[in-house]
Amino acid sequence: MFVRIVKLSFHQKHIPTFLEIFEKKKQFIRASKGCTLLELYQDKNNPDIFFTYSYWNKESDLENYRKSALFKDVWAKTKVFFNDKPLAWSVDKKVSLQ
């Protein structure tokens, strides 16, 4: 399992539309093969910045999602709202305390 973290920065006027798109698509994204968790965070100090956290069983699962019609649709609709280049990291979880 690994974690995918994506930083998205939006023009403020487009945030409601982004949130609407995410709300409509989140269950489909989460249901993608190999996705075991999907979370959306908003920065406390800069509300234009969001982060998605998703957990994937295998890198090939994420790659298959990224090649899917679902991803292409969501990405096409949201990337026009960015005010900065998105950043993404794939990381291995080392420690988790709950």
C-alpha atoms as an extended CHARMM CRD file, in Angstrom:
* protein
*
        98  EXT
         1         1  MET       CA              0.0000000000        0.0000000000        0.0000000000  PROA      1               0.0000000000
         2         2  PHE       CA              1.1430000000        3.5280000000       -0.6750000000  PROA      2               0.0000000000
         3         3  VAL       CA             -0.2560000000        7.0220000000       -0.3270000000  PROA      3               0.0000000000
         4         4  ARG       CA             -0.7480000000        9.5600000000       -3.0980000000  PROA      4               0.0000000000
         5         5  ILE       CA             -0.7620000000       13.1920000000       -1.9990000000  PROA      5               0.0000000000
         6         6  VAL       CA             -1.7610000000       15.8900000000       -4.4740000000  PROA      6               0.0000000000
         7         7  LYS       CA             -1.6180000000       19.6190000000       -3.7620000000  PROA      7               0.0000000000
         8         8  LEU       CA             -4.1450000000       21.6670000000       -5.7340000000  PROA      8               0.0000000000
         9         9  SER       CA             -4.2970000000       25.4570000000       -5.6820000000  PROA      9               0.0000000000
        10        10  PHE       CA             -7.3890000000       27.1920000000       -7.0430000000  PROA      10              0.0000000000
        11        11  HSD       CA             -8.5800000000       30.6390000000       -7.9520000000  PROA      11              0.0000000000
        12        12  GLN       CA            -10.8940000000       31.4530000000       -5.0600000000  PROA      12              0.0000000000
        13        13  LYS       CA            -13.9130000000       32.0950000000       -7.2670000000  PROA      13              0.0000000000
        14        14  HSD       CA            -13.7110000000       28.5100000000       -8.6020000000  PROA      14              0.0000000000
        15        15  ILE       CA            -13.5330000000       26.7050000000       -5.2510000000  PROA      15              0.0000000000
        16        16  PRO       CA            -17.3120000000       26.1320000000       -4.9630000000  PROA      16              0.0000000000
        17        17  THR       CA            -17.3520000000       24.5330000000       -8.4180000000  PROA      17              0.0000000000
        18        18  PHE       CA            -14.3560000000       22.3500000000       -7.5730000000  PROA      18              0.0000000000
        19        19  LEU       CA            -16.0600000000       21.2010000000       -4.3600000000  PROA      19              0.0000000000
        20        20  GLU       CA            -19.2160000000       20.4290000000       -6.3150000000  PROA      20              0.0000000000
        21        21  ILE       CA            -17.2630000000       18.3090000000       -8.8030000000  PROA      21              0.0000000000
        22        22  PHE       CA            -15.4290000000       16.5030000000       -6.0030000000  PROA      22              0.0000000000
        23        23  GLU       CA            -18.6990000000       15.8050000000       -4.1890000000  PROA      23              0.0000000000
        24        24  LYS       CA            -20.2060000000       14.2620000000       -7.3330000000  PROA      24              0.0000000000
        25        25  LYS       CA            -17.1620000000       12.1550000000       -8.2130000000  PROA      25              0.0000000000
        26        26  LYS       CA            -15.6350000000       11.1500000000       -4.8600000000  PROA      26              0.0000000000
        27        27  GLN       CA            -17.5290000000        7.8530000000       -4.5280000000  PROA      27              0.0000000000
        28        28  PHE       CA            -16.5220000000        6.8270000000       -8.0470000000  PROA      28              0.0000000000
        29        29  ILE       CA            -12.8800000000        7.6930000000       -7.3840000000  PROA      29              0.0000000000
        30        30  ARG       CA            -12.9390000000        5.7890000000       -4.1060000000  PROA      30              0.0000000000
        31        31  ALA       CA            -14.5240000000        2.7940000000       -5.8740000000  PROA      31              0.0000000000
        32        32  SER       CA            -11.6380000000        2.6110000000       -8.3490000000  PROA      32              0.0000000000
        33        33  LYS       CA             -9.8270000000       -0.7140000000       -8.2100000000  PROA      33              0.0000000000
        34        34  GLY       CA             -7.1170000000       -0.6080000000       -5.5570000000  PROA      34              0.0000000000
        35        35  CYS       CA             -8.2020000000        2.6500000000       -3.9090000000  PROA      35              0.0000000000
        36        36  THR       CA             -8.7580000000        2.0150000000       -0.2050000000  PROA      36              0.0000000000
        37        37  LEU       CA             -9.1060000000        5.5990000000        1.0740000000  PROA      37              0.0000000000
        38        38  LEU       CA             -9.8290000000        9.0400000000       -0.3470000000  PROA      38              0.0000000000
        39        39  GLU       CA             -9.6520000000       12.2580000000        1.6490000000  PROA      39              0.0000000000
        40        40  LEU       CA             -9.7890000000       15.9480000000        0.8050000000  PROA      40              0.0000000000
        41        41  TYR       CA             -8.1610000000       18.6090000000        2.9860000000  PROA      41              0.0000000000
        42        42  GLN       CA             -8.1850000000       22.4090000000        2.8260000000  PROA      42              0.0000000000
        43        43  ASP       CA             -5.2660000000       24.4570000000        4.1050000000  PROA      43              0.0000000000
        44        44  LYS       CA             -6.1310000000       26.4230000000        7.2550000000  PROA      44              0.0000000000
        45        45  ASN       CA             -3.9390000000       29.4070000000        6.3750000000  PROA      45              0.0000000000
        46        46  ASN       CA             -4.5540000000       29.5640000000        2.6370000000  PROA      46              0.0000000000
        47        47  PRO       CA             -8.0810000000       28.4210000000        1.7320000000  PROA      47              0.0000000000
        48        48  ASP       CA             -7.1690000000       28.3740000000       -1.9810000000  PROA      48              0.0000000000
        49        49  ILE       CA             -5.0150000000       25.2670000000       -1.3740000000  PROA      49              0.0000000000
        50        50  PHE       CA             -6.4140000000       21.7450000000       -1.1510000000  PROA      50              0.0000000000
        51        51  PHE       CA             -4.7900000000       18.3520000000       -0.7570000000  PROA      51              0.0000000000
        52        52  THR       CA             -6.1130000000       14.9820000000       -1.7840000000  PROA      52              0.0000000000
        53        53  TYR       CA             -4.8680000000       11.8990000000        0.0400000000  PROA      53              0.0000000000
        54        54  SER       CA             -5.5780000000        8.5460000000       -1.4850000000  PROA      54              0.0000000000
        55        55  TYR       CA             -4.3810000000        5.0980000000       -0.4730000000  PROA      55              0.0000000000
        56        56  TRP       CA             -3.6800000000        2.5490000000       -3.1950000000  PROA      56              0.0000000000
        57        57  ASN       CA             -2.8850000000       -1.1380000000       -3.0250000000  PROA      57              0.0000000000
        58        58  LYS       CA             -0.4020000000       -1.0240000000       -5.9120000000  PROA      58              0.0000000000
        59        59  GLU       CA              1.1750000000        1.6020000000       -8.1330000000  PROA      59              0.0000000000
        60        60  SER       CA             -0.4600000000       -0.0890000000      -11.1230000000  PROA      60              0.0000000000
        61        61  ASP       CA             -3.8790000000        0.5810000000       -9.5370000000  PROA      61              0.0000000000
        62        62  LEU       CA             -3.1330000000        4.2970000000       -9.4010000000  PROA      62              0.0000000000
        63        63  GLU       CA             -1.7770000000        4.2600000000      -12.9450000000  PROA      63              0.0000000000
        64        64  ASN       CA             -4.8980000000        2.4710000000      -14.1980000000  PROA      64              0.0000000000
        65        65  TYR       CA             -7.0500000000        5.0930000000      -12.4780000000  PROA      65              0.0000000000
        66        66  ARG       CA             -4.9730000000        7.8880000000      -14.0260000000  PROA      66              0.0000000000
        67        67  LYS       CA             -5.5910000000        6.3590000000      -17.4780000000  PROA      67              0.0000000000
        68        68  SER       CA             -9.3350000000        5.9690000000      -16.8560000000  PROA      68              0.0000000000
        69        69  ALA       CA            -12.1500000000        7.9970000000      -18.3790000000  PROA      69              0.0000000000
        70        70  LEU       CA            -13.1570000000        8.9930000000      -14.8250000000  PROA      70              0.0000000000
        71        71  PHE       CA             -9.7820000000       10.5990000000      -14.0950000000  PROA      71              0.0000000000
        72        72  LYS       CA             -9.6230000000       12.2850000000      -17.4870000000  PROA      72              0.0000000000
        73        73  ASP       CA            -13.1020000000       13.7460000000      -16.9600000000  PROA      73              0.0000000000
        74        74  VAL       CA            -12.3960000000       15.0030000000      -13.4240000000  PROA      74              0.0000000000
        75        75  TRP       CA             -8.9720000000       16.3740000000      -14.3600000000  PROA      75              0.0000000000
        76        76  ALA       CA            -10.2730000000       18.1900000000      -17.4410000000  PROA      76              0.0000000000
        77        77  LYS       CA            -12.9890000000       19.8730000000      -15.3870000000  PROA      77              0.0000000000
        78        78  THR       CA            -10.7480000000       20.9250000000      -12.4870000000  PROA      78              0.0000000000
        79        79  LYS       CA             -7.4180000000       21.8820000000      -14.0580000000  PROA      79              0.0000000000
        80        80  VAL       CA             -8.9260000000       24.9890000000      -15.6450000000  PROA      80              0.0000000000
        81        81  PHE       CA             -9.5310000000       26.3450000000      -12.1160000000  PROA      81              0.0000000000
        82        82  PHE       CA             -5.8960000000       26.0960000000      -10.9200000000  PROA      82              0.0000000000
        83        83  ASN       CA             -3.9440000000       29.2030000000       -9.9900000000  PROA      83              0.0000000000
        84        84  ASP       CA             -0.6780000000       27.2690000000       -9.6460000000  PROA      84              0.0000000000
        85        85  LYS       CA              0.8510000000       24.0680000000      -10.9290000000  PROA      85              0.0000000000
        86        86  PRO       CA             -0.4270000000       21.0060000000       -9.0350000000  PROA      86              0.0000000000
        87        87  LEU       CA              2.1400000000       18.9670000000       -7.1310000000  PROA      87              0.0000000000
        88        88  ALA       CA              1.9400000000       15.2430000000       -6.4510000000  PROA      88              0.0000000000
        89        89  TRP       CA              3.8380000000       12.7770000000       -4.3080000000  PROA      89              0.0000000000
        90        90  SER       CA              3.6310000000        9.0170000000       -4.0030000000  PROA      90              0.0000000000
        91        91  VAL       CA              4.8660000000        7.9930000000       -0.5660000000  PROA      91              0.0000000000
        92        92  ASP       CA              5.1280000000        4.8390000000        1.5110000000  PROA      92              0.0000000000
        93        93  LYS       CA              3.5420000000        5.0580000000        4.9300000000  PROA      93              0.0000000000
        94        94  LYS       CA              6.1380000000        4.2150000000        7.5790000000  PROA      94              0.0000000000
        95        95  VAL       CA              4.2870000000        4.8260000000       10.8370000000  PROA      95              0.0000000000
        96        96  SER       CA              0.6520000000        5.4170000000       11.7650000000  PROA      96              0.0000000000
        97        97  LEU       CA             -0.5520000000        5.9040000000       15.3420000000  PROA      97              0.0000000000
        98        98  GLN       CA             -4.2330000000        6.1040000000       16.1470000000  PROA      98              0.0000000000
